[in-house]
Amino acid sequence: EELANLRGYRAKMRFLSTNFKRLRGSALHQQLLDGSLRVEDVLQWREEVFLSSERRRDRERSRQEALRSTIVSSAASFGLFSELLECPQCSHLGANYALPTFTGHWSMKHETGKAVLARCPSCHHQWQQQEGF
């Protein structure tokens, strides 16, 4: 476990050092230098914060493609319902959801953490929702 923590630490440090080089001259870089951002907070940020808007859009497109290719277990195919889910397309409250089974898309599986696949009963829009709704 200690070796795994060390590897994780090293990977995070390599990622941060590479991305801080890219940030030189940006407002975020200046905030880090002047102390208005706490280092402890920055260490908790997701990778997307450091990416360009174009790269974030590419990542979101990849996630959406992976979502479309997600295979949901036929036994639980949207068999669950929650009044707390709100459709991002039509704002309908309440949606069916299922726990997805990811196949073949490693990054989405590991980047999303615990997520559910939801479907609006009103407009039939499908989306991925982080658990905890």
N, C-alpha and C positions, 0 to 999 in steps of 0.2 A: 504493500500500500504506500509506503514511504517513497519507493522508486516511482510509482505512478504519479504521486504528488509532485515529485521533482520534475518529471517529464512534462507534466501539465504546466508547471511554473515556467520551465524553460520555453515551452511553446508559446505561452502567453507573453513572455518577455520579448521573444523574437518578433511576434506579431506587433506588439506595441512599438518596439524600436523601428521597425520597418514603416509603420504607419505614421509615427511622429515625424519621420523625415519628410513624408508627403505633406504633412500639415504645416510645414514651415511657412510663416507669413500669413496664415489664416487667423480668423478671429478666435477659433478654438485654441490654437497654439498660443496666442497672446494671453488668453484667459488662464491657461496652464502656467505660463511663465509668471504672470502677475499674482498668482495665488487665489484668484477668484473661483477657481475650480479645485476641489479637493482631489488629491491623487487617489484616495480610497474610493471615491465615487467613480472616477474614470476607470478604475480596475474592474468595476462591476458592469460597465457598459457592454452591450452586445457588439459584435463585429460590424454590424450595419452602420453604426454611428460614424465609423471611420471611412466608410466607402463614399465614393462620389454618388451623386443622385442618379447618374446613368447606370452605375454598377448596381445600386439598390433596385432600380427598375428591372434590370436583367435578372437579379435574384428573385424578385417577386414574380416575374414571368415564369421562371423555372419552378418556383413553388406551385404556381397555378397549374402548370403542365403536370407536375407530379401529383397534384391533387386530382386532376382529371383521370390520371392513370391509376389512382388508388383502387385497390380491390377491397371492398367491404364484405366481411363475412356474411354469407347469405342468411344465416340463422339470425343475425342481429341487424339486418339491413334496415336501417332507420327505424328500428323497433322501439326506440326510447323517445321520450318526449320531455321537454322542459319549457316551462312558462317563462324562464329567465333569458332564454335565447332570443335575440332580436335580429331580424333579417337586415343585413346591411344594404340591401337593394330597395325594399319597400317599407321597412321599419315595422313590419308585423311582429307583434310579441307572441312568442311561443313557436317552437320548431321541433321537428323530429331530428334525432341524431343517432349516430352509430360510432363505435370505436373502430377506426380504420386499421387495416393491416397493410403496411407498406411493403412494396416489392420492388427491388431493383433501383431504388433512389436513395442511396446512403445518406446524402447531405440533408435531405428533407427529414428523413427519419430522425436524425440526430439533432437537427437545428430546431425542430418544432417542439421537442419535448413531449409532454402529454397534451394531445389535441384530440378533438372529435370532429367528425364530418357531419355537418348540419344541413338540413333541407327545409326550406320554408314551405308550409302547407298552403300558403296563399299564392305566391308567385313561382314556386318551385325552384328558386335560386338555391344553389349549393355553395357552401363555403366551409373553410376550416376555422374552427374556434378553439382557442386555448382552453383547457379545462379550468375550472374555477368560476364558472359562470353562475 
